[in-house]
Amino acid sequence: MKPNEDLALLYFGAFAPDTPEYRNAGSSTAGNLFQLSFLTALAKSGLPKPTLYSYFPVASFPHVRRLLFGSETARLGNGLSVRSIPHFNFGPLKILALGFFSFWLACLWGWRNRRSTHRVVLCYNLTAPPALPISVACKLLRMELVPFIGDIYVPGEVVRDTLLRRIEFRTQTRLIPKADGLLVANRAIVHDFAPGRESLLVEGGVMEEFIRRFEKRPRKVDGAFHVVFAGQLSVLNGVTMLLEAARLLDMPELRISILGGGEYASEVRKAVAQDPRLSYLGLVDHGRVLETYEQADLLVNLRRTDYRTHRYVFPSKVVECLATGRPLLTTRTGHVTEEFGDFVFTLEEESAEALAEAISRIAAMDPSSREKVGARARQYVRDNKTWEVHVGRLKTYLDEQVLSKRAA
C-alpha cells in the first residue's frame, strides 16, 4: 500500500457511543459493537485516521416523540470522534434526509481530500444512511466505495412487504455489483448479486484483549447447568423455541439466562414468572453480557434458517460466543457449519423438541470434553477472526482489489 498521505478514509455507519443515553429500541447492540470494534482496530492499524459520520440509531416518530435530530459530535473510547448525520425522524423523510446529508458530507470530504491519490469511502450496510447517494458522490468525485454488507432483508419475511421495502431491496441488490470493493457477512450475498466478484468475508470479530479476558476467568462451578441466550427477542432469533424447550426439559439443575430486548420481552417475563430456572436480565450493556457469558456452561444461537433472508445475514455474535471458549449450540445459519463446524454443537432440526434433546445431551457430557470444544473454538477465532486480523486482511484487500484497479 502507498504511504498514508496518499490514502484518505471516510466511514459512514449506524452506531453511537456505547453509553446509556444512546441505547434505545431503535439501536442494535450487535451492530453497534461490530462497528465500534472494527473502528478501534482500524485506528490501531497504521492506516490513516478515518473521518466518521453516523446515523445515531433511534426509533421513528411516534415511538420517539422527537421529530428533528441535528448534528452533534461524540467521542468514542478508541480515541476517535464521530459526527451524527442530521435527519427528520418521520417515515420516508428520515431516509431522504439521511441520504441528502450523506451525499453532501461525502462531497465536502472528497473535496477537502482531493489531493489524496486514493479516497476510500467505507459504509456499514446500504440502508441507513442509504448508500445510493453516497455512491453518486463517489462517482462524481472519483472516490472508491467499499460497503460492508451485513444484512439484506427480503420484503415479506423479517420486514413487511411494502412498496418502500421493495424499492429498498431492489436498490441494494443493484448497487452491490457496482461497488469498488465488497465486505460481506455472508458469501451468498456475492454469489447471488455479484457473481465472480472478489470480496472479503467479515462475519464478526473480537479484539485480542477479549480473548485474553476469558482465558483468565474460568467458569465458577456451582452444580447448575447454565445456558445463556443473548440477542434480540424475536421469533427470528428463536427465543420462543427456547422457552418451549425449557418447558419440556425435566432438569432441576438447569438455569437459563436471557438477555436482550424486543417484541417477545413480555413472553419472556411470563415464562420467568412461571419457571424459577429462568431469569431475564433485560436490555443490558455489553459488559453485563460478558459477565453472564463467564458463568455459562453453554451458549446458544438459535437464528432460524427457514426463510430466504437467511442467505443474506449472519449473526455476528457467533464469533463472539466462540471467542469466549464456552461451548456453543447453534442452528445451521449461514456458513456456520462450513466455517465453524468443528467447534460448535449443531442443532439439526429447528424445533423445541430437538433443542431440548440437544441441551440435555450436551449437559450429560463430561465437562472436560465440552471445554476442549470451546478451547479449540477460541484458538480458531484468535488465529482467524480477531479484529486485528480482519483489519490486516482489509489492508491487503484494499491494496490488491480496490486501489490497484483504480490506479490501472
Stockholm file with secondary structure:
# STOCKHOLM 1.0

chainA/1-408         MKPNEDLALLYFGAFAPDTPEYRNAGSSTAGNLFQLSFLTALAKSGLPKPTLYSYFPVASFPHVRRLLFGSETARLGNGLSVRSIPHFNFGPLKILALGFFSFWLACLWGWRNRRSTHRVVLCYNLTAPPALPISVACKLLRMELVPFIGDIYVPGEVVRDTLLRRIEFRTQTRLIPKADGLLVANRAIVHDFAPGRESLLVEGGVMEEFIRRFEKRPRKVDGAFHVVFAGQLSVLNGVTMLLEAARLLDMPELRISILGGGEYASEVRKAVAQDPRLSYLGLVDHGRVLETYEQADLLVNLRRTDYRTHRYVFPSKVVECLATGRPLLTTRTGHVTEEFGDFVFTLEEESAEALAEAISRIAAMDPSSREKVGARARQYVRDNKTWEVHVGRLKTYLDEQVLSKRAA
#=GR chainA/1-408 SS CCCGGGEEEEEEESCCCSSGGGCCTTCCHHHHHHHHHHHHHHHTTTSCCCEEEECCCCCCTTTSSCCEECCCEEECTTSCEEEECCEECSHHHHHHHHHHHHHHHHHHHHHHTTTSSEEEEEEESSBTTBHHHHHHHHHHHTCEEEEEECBCCCBTTTBCCCHHHHHHHHHHHHHGGGSSCCEESSHHHHHHHSTTCCCEECCCCBCHHHHHHHHHCCCCCCSCEEEEEESCCSTTTTHHHHHHHHHHCCCTTEEEEEECCSTTHHHHHHHHHHCTTEEEEESCCHHHHHHHHHTCSEEEECCCCSSGGGGGBCCTHHHHHHHTTSCEEECCCTTHHHHHGGGSEECSSCSHHHHHHHHHHHHTSCHHHHHHHHHHHHHHHHHHTBHHHHHHHHHHHIIIIIIHHHHC
#=GC SS_cons         CCCGGGEEEEEEESCCCSSGGGCCTTCCHHHHHHHHHHHHHHHTTTSCCCEEEECCCCCCTTTSSCCEECCCEEECTTSCEEEECCEECSHHHHHHHHHHHHHHHHHHHHHHTTTSSEEEEEEESSBTTBHHHHHHHHHHHTCEEEEEECBCCCBTTTBCCCHHHHHHHHHHHHHGGGSSCCEESSHHHHHHHSTTCCCEECCCCBCHHHHHHHHHCCCCCCSCEEEEEESCCSTTTTHHHHHHHHHHCCCTTEEEEEECCSTTHHHHHHHHHHCTTEEEEESCCHHHHHHHHHTCSEEEECCCCSSGGGGGBCCTHHHHHHHTTSCEEECCCTTHHHHHGGGSEECSSCSHHHHHHHHHHHHTSCHHHHHHHHHHHHHHHHHHTBHHHHHHHHHHHIIIIIIHHHHC
//
